[in-house]
Amino acid sequence: MKQAVLVLILLSLTLALVSEETDYRKLLEASRLALAYNPLDADALLNLAYSHMMLGETDEALLQYQKLQQQAPQLSAAAVGVLWAYSVKGDWKQIKQLGQEYLASFPSEGMIHHYLAAAQAYDRKPNLARVGYIKAIALLEKPSLRALPEEGAGWAYLALDDYPAAARHFTRLENPPKPKLAAKLHTGFAIKGSSARFLTLGTTLSHRSWLLNLNAEEMWWKGEHFRWQARVGIRKQLPLIDLNLNLQYLDGKDERIYPGKAASLALSPRIYAQSLIIRPRLAQHFSNWQRHNSYQTDLGVKLSYLPVTLNYTASRIYQDYEAPGADSVHWVHSASTNLHIWSDFWLGAHAGFGNLAFFANQASSYIDDFTAGKGYYGLSLDAPLPGRLLLHLYHQIGIKDHDSYTSLGLSTAF
């Protein structure tokens, strides 16, 4: 019985597809007949090109849309048809080139903005894609057409790590995509000077607006165990702002320092100014060590205008020691810039200046060292590897004869 039902369903679908193809064949023949009587019939030529597209004959459709452009350059439908054909062919370079030309003639044509945004998304420029999709949504009135940039805007916001905004666009679709649990594993090995070695292992889990980050690190000094640490991070995305909570525990052989406990809370609003993305950041860190407490306040900003991102943070650190009169206050200024080269390749430059003793970086990881140096500068590279692996290389040179630091990390998503 079940097999019979399945056969009937398949037969019905086949008949529906054949019937639909027959309809487009009839429209195609009718358009050809109309053009035989009047070669300048723009409607007939438009129907002919559309029929070819719906029948999967993209190259022939493109020729007809281009012919229509020559005969009736005032018709925006011809320009949209050309971009439609190139999108099916996957020729995003042509879409970027022609789309800019077409916008000069048809600035209010929403589908041109849509196809240009899709080309930017293909080039991994979600900030530019986001702007184009939003313009298309504002210009398109027909729901079936507006659904295309609505979905595109949702994926662009996901690429920008903004789930609340993505969900807002997805909920306007008849069949919104269902969010899945995303997981990532990462490991790394680092060398500091000639004596210190570090091994890290962690995982990141994300679902909808929640993210959980778990990390563990082992440190060896001259080949022997010296210190280990565990860190838990939780992020919750709200409309317009991210909330981050991090907890850290460290234990080791140096009785002046360990065990150590730390907690931090960070707020990071999201501000969109066309294709510029502004992320202010306010964070408060507290850590407790054997002989002192540390209180750190961060105020920073991240500017993203792909392919470049800029990041700057000023940190005020108050060290509260047990000994009377030993308390101290100092500042650390840290900055970085990253350049998107191509695909998943990124180059980064990093620098920091100030007393780095018990300084918490933006990942809320502490430099648990009384003599950590007065500054650093470094370079980083992110590059994809076969098998869905991502490589992260970082080399840091300490200022004023302090040890260099080199790390290699691998991560994979599944």
VENFENGI-V776338 format. One record per pair of residues at least 24 apart in sequence whose ideal C-beta (glycine too) atoms are under 8 Angstrom apart, sorted by the first residue. I is the first residue (numbers start at 1). J is the second residue. D is the distance in whole Angstrom. If there is no record, write none. Layout:
((I J D) (I J D))
This chain:
((21 55 7) (24 51 5) (24 54 5) (24 55 5) (25 51 8) (25 55 7) (27 51 5) (28 52 7) (28 55 7) (40 71 6) (42 68 6) (42 71 7) (42 72 5) (42 75 6) (45 71 7) (46 75 8) (46 77 6) (46 78 7) (46 81 7) (49 81 6) (50 81 7) (53 81 8) (53 84 7) (53 85 7) (53 88 7) (58 85 5) (58 88 5) (58 89 6) (59 89 8) (61 85 5) (62 86 7) (62 89 8) (73 105 8) (76 102 8) (76 105 8) (76 106 4) (76 109 5) (76 112 8) (79 105 7) (79 106 6) (79 109 7) (79 112 6) (80 109 7) (80 111 5) (80 112 6) (80 115 8) (83 111 7) (83 112 7) (83 115 4) (84 111 8) (84 115 7) (86 115 8) (87 115 6) (87 118 6) (92 118 7) (92 119 4) (92 122 5) (92 123 7) (93 119 8) (95 119 4) (96 120 8) (96 123 8) (108 139 6) (109 139 7) (110 135 7) (110 136 4) (110 137 8) (110 138 8) (110 139 3) (110 140 4) (110 145 7) (110 146 8) (110 149 7) (111 136 7) (111 140 7) (111 145 7) (111 148 8) (113 139 7) (113 149 7) (114 140 8) (114 148 6) (114 149 5) (114 152 7) (117 149 7) (117 152 6) (117 156 7) (118 152 6) (121 152 7) (121 155 7) (121 156 6) (121 159 7) (124 159 8) (124 340 7) (124 343 7) (124 344 8) (125 306 5) (125 307 8) (126 156 4) (126 157 8) (126 159 4) (126 160 5) (126 306 8) (127 160 7) (127 275 5) (127 276 8) (127 277 6) (127 304 6) (127 305 7) (127 306 5) (128 275 5) (128 306 7) (129 156 4) (129 159 8) (130 156 4) (130 157 7) (130 160 7) (130 272 7) (130 275 8) (131 274 6) (131 275 5) (147 172 8) (147 173 6) (147 174 7) (151 177 8) (160 277 7) (162 237 7) (162 270 6) (163 208 6) (163 209 5) (163 237 5) (164 209 6) (164 237 6) (164 238 7) (164 239 5) (164 240 8) (165 239 8) (165 270 8) (167 208 8) (167 209 8) (179 207 7) (179 208 5) (180 207 8) (181 205 7) (181 206 7) (181 207 5) (182 206 5) (182 207 7) (182 413 7) (183 413 7) (183 414 6) (184 411 6) (184 412 7) (184 413 5) (184 414 8) (185 411 7) (185 412 6) (185 414 8) (186 409 6) (186 410 7) (186 411 4) (186 412 8) (187 409 7) (187 410 6) (187 411 8) (188 392 7) (188 407 6) (188 408 6) (188 409 4) (188 410 7) (189 407 7) (189 408 6) (189 409 8) (190 405 7) (190 406 7) (190 407 4) (190 408 7) (191 405 7) (191 406 5) (191 407 8) (192 403 5) (192 404 7) (192 405 5) (193 403 3) (193 404 7) (194 403 8) (195 221 6) (195 222 5) (196 220 7) (196 221 6) (196 226 8) (196 403 8) (198 407 7) (200 409 8) (209 236 6) (209 237 4) (209 238 7) (210 234 8) (210 235 7) (210 236 6) (210 237 8) (211 235 4) (211 237 8) (219 252 7) (225 253 8) (226 252 6) (226 253 6) (226 254 8) (227 251 7) (227 252 3) (227 253 7) (227 254 7) (227 258 7) (227 368 7) (228 252 7) (231 364 7) (231 365 7) (233 364 7) (240 269 6) (240 270 6) (241 267 6) (241 268 7) (241 269 5) (241 270 7) (242 266 8) (242 267 7) (242 268 4) (242 269 8) (242 270 7) (243 267 6) (244 268 7) (244 283 8) (244 364 8) (246 364 4) (248 287 8) (248 364 7) (248 365 7) (248 366 7) (250 366 7) (250 368 6) (255 290 6) (256 290 6) (256 291 6) (256 370 8) (257 289 5) (257 290 6) (257 291 8) (257 368 6) (257 370 8) (258 289 8) (258 290 7) (258 368 8) (259 290 7) (260 287 6) (260 288 7) (260 289 5) (260 290 8) (260 366 7) (260 368 6) (261 287 7) (261 288 5) (262 286 7) (262 287 4) (262 288 7) (262 360 7) (262 364 7) (262 366 6) (263 287 8) (264 360 6) (264 364 5) (266 298 7) (266 364 8) (275 305 6) (275 306 8) (276 303 7) (276 304 7) (276 305 5) (277 303 7) (277 304 4) (277 305 8) (278 302 8) (278 303 6) (279 303 8) (279 304 7) (281 313 7) (281 362 8) (283 362 8) (283 364 8) (285 360 4) (285 364 7) (287 358 7) (287 360 7) (287 366 6) (289 358 7) (289 368 8) (291 321 6) (291 322 6) (292 319 6) (292 320 6) (292 321 4) (292 322 7) (293 319 8) (293 320 4) (294 318 7) (294 319 6) (294 320 7) (294 358 5) (295 320 7) (296 359 7) (296 360 5) (298 360 8) (298 362 8) (300 362 8) (306 340 6) (307 339 6) (307 340 4) (307 341 8) (308 337 7) (308 338 7) (308 339 6) (308 340 8) (309 337 7) (309 338 5) (310 335 8) (310 336 8) (310 337 5) (311 335 6) (311 336 5) (311 337 7) (311 338 8) (311 362 8) (313 362 7) (315 354 8) (315 359 7) (315 360 8) (317 355 7) (317 358 7) (317 359 6) (319 357 8) (319 358 7) (330 354 6) (330 355 4) (332 356 6) (332 359 5) (334 361 7) (334 362 8) (338 380 8) (343 384 7) (344 382 7) (344 383 7) (344 384 4) (344 390 7) (345 381 8) (345 382 7) (345 383 5) (345 384 7) (346 380 8) (346 381 7) (346 382 4) (346 383 8) (347 379 7) (347 380 7) (347 381 6) (348 379 7) (348 380 4) (348 381 7) (348 382 8) (349 377 8) (349 378 8) (349 379 6) (349 380 8) (350 376 8) (350 377 7) (350 378 5) (350 379 7) (350 380 7) (350 394 8) (350 396 7) (351 375 7) (351 376 7) (351 377 4) (351 378 8) (352 376 5) (352 377 8) (353 399 8) (372 402 8) (373 398 5) (373 399 6) (373 400 7) (373 402 4) (374 399 6) (374 400 6) (374 402 8) (375 399 4) (375 400 8) (376 402 8) (376 405 8) (378 405 8) (385 410 8) (387 412 7) (388 412 5) (388 413 6) (388 414 7))
